[in-house]
Amino acid sequence: MSVYRSTRSSAEQQVSFEDAVITGLAKDGGLFIPSEIPSVPADFLSAWRDLSFQELAFKIMRLYIKEAEIPDKDLKDLVERSYSTFRSEEVTPTVKLDSHDNLFLLELFHGPTYAFKDVALQFVGNLFEYFLQRKNKGKAEDDPTRDTITVVGATSGDTGSAAIYGLRNKKDVSVFILYPTGRISPIQELQMTTVVDDNIHTLSVNGTFDDCQALVKEVFNDSEFNDKWHIGAINSINWARILAQITYYFYSYLQVSQAVGHGRVKFIVPSGNFGDILAGFYASQMGLPVEKLVVATNENDILNRFLNTGKYDKGDVKPTHSPAMDIVVSSNFERFLWYMIKKTIGKNDEKATGEILNNYMKELSTKGVFTVPQEVLDKATSILDSDRITNKETVSTIKKIYEATSNNYIIDPHTSVGIATTLNQIKKDNDPSIAYVSLSTAHPAKFSEVVDEALTSYPDYSFEKDVLPDELKNLSTLPKKIKLIEIATLESIKDTIIKTLS
Ligand SMILES: *Cc1c(COP(=O)(O)O)cnc(C)c1O
């Protein structure tokens, strides 16, 4: 147990947890998955009931990481440090909304950047540092043979700040985050540029988000440069991010099932790259008896279309009110599909599973579309349900929840896509014996425009007073560190990296 394989390779090729985390992507272009999904103890519902978030995280991660790779003491310490930065003692509290029976909200935004990506990236940052420190043990500070990583990434908002806060001040790690000048929200820009630690470099690039992404790709493909500077990524396909997210499904389930006195719980997840909900899938395969996992998409609805038709078809990306979910393909969906294929062709045929998946991915990159057989779709829909929410519904649901809750609860537009999906589920199921946990992926202060649009007509509403936390209010007064990249070329990016690190 706890070795990792690629989703695409037909050959048996296994790597350690450390290699899966540090390399991110398998050599054959596939994603790393655990060779076997571990099971939770049979009595976990009672035995784990009173554990803290941190204790639970340790128990779950222990099942996926060999003790020989990270001893108990070190893993405990990593978990402790990763969640000490959260503003809530519970890390990811579940709250009851009094607007509807059986409706719960799992708040994932109490980390340093006020969005759910912190739950994973706070841990991944510490993990990177841990592995590097171990490799560099006994080497002097200025020893040129020290192992280092240069993380390079592009962001349209959320991921960049979560990565920066995860990696700030980490030894032997340097971070370069590219974002399009003038095209991200002021708060998101401030969250990145006010981190002035020596190892953090935000590059404001004259161009679009696609330009930034293309540049990052070019940097990765430049093998000579990559080898010299040990370019790394911590994007959403990194296995450690999925692993860290499994915890809150268990944590919330244990709380909600106790509160309602039964175990029928659906989780509804605002989805883009399918990383968040994939962690819920792993939880279910480990033995968490969830009733259903529900994918909530915005108008970029490739997942919803797939679950209705079996056709995975790239469309064009549309800018929506929930930008962190504006995707063309969902990169982590490949992992889920691997399991669905394997379930249809028999237990131990991983070779054939990898080959079938590899062909789908080839079709996706050449034709932009592939279709799975009905039996694979049936497996998928036995676990997942889905819905698609428009911009208009996103705004109206923010209003609806504000009006209907006695404490005038304010949700962000991503959370709103989830809640709108949840309300549709409640209506469709019409079954009071099901509890619904809707995942709240961002604090409303991060997406002020849409929240303001929804609530500005209420005389009592004030963004400054009701939404904006003091910590974010003060950002604009802090010193900033930005480097402007006027001419967006591979050479200028490489130059900047070389000059900064030399
Ligand atoms: C990244 C993100 C999502 C989407 O999560 P995936 O793991 O990509 O499906 C949803 N909401 C917010 C606020 C995010 O930052």
The ligand as a MOL file (V3000), in Angstrom:
LIG
                    3D

  0  0  0     0  0            999 V3000
M  V30 BEGIN CTAB
M  V30 COUNTS 15 15 0 0 0
M  V30 BEGIN ATOM
M  V30 1 C -10.6050 26.3290 -7.3410 0
M  V30 2 C -11.9490 26.7430 -6.8780 0
M  V30 3 C -13.1160 25.9870 -7.1630 0
M  V30 4 C -13.0950 24.7450 -8.0090 0
M  V30 5 O -12.4600 23.6410 -7.4000 0
M  V30 6 P -11.9240 22.4310 -8.2730 0
M  V30 7 O -11.1270 21.6050 -7.3510 0
M  V30 8 O -11.0840 23.0480 -9.3710 0
M  V30 9 O -13.1140 21.7150 -8.8240 0
M  V30 10 C -14.3390 26.4350 -6.6610 0
M  V30 11 N -14.4200 27.5770 -5.9530 0
M  V30 12 C -13.3350 28.3240 -5.6620 0
M  V30 13 C -13.5060 29.5730 -4.8990 0
M  V30 14 C -12.0680 27.9300 -6.1050 0
M  V30 15 O -10.9980 28.6930 -5.8220 0
M  V30 END ATOM
M  V30 BEGIN BOND
M  V30 1 1 1 2
M  V30 2 1 2 3
M  V30 3 2 2 14
M  V30 4 1 3 4
M  V30 5 2 3 10
M  V30 6 1 4 5
M  V30 7 1 5 6
M  V30 8 2 6 7
M  V30 9 1 6 8
M  V30 10 1 6 9
M  V30 11 1 10 11
M  V30 12 2 11 12
M  V30 13 1 12 13
M  V30 14 1 12 14
M  V30 15 1 14 15
M  V30 END BOND
M  V30 END CTAB
M  END
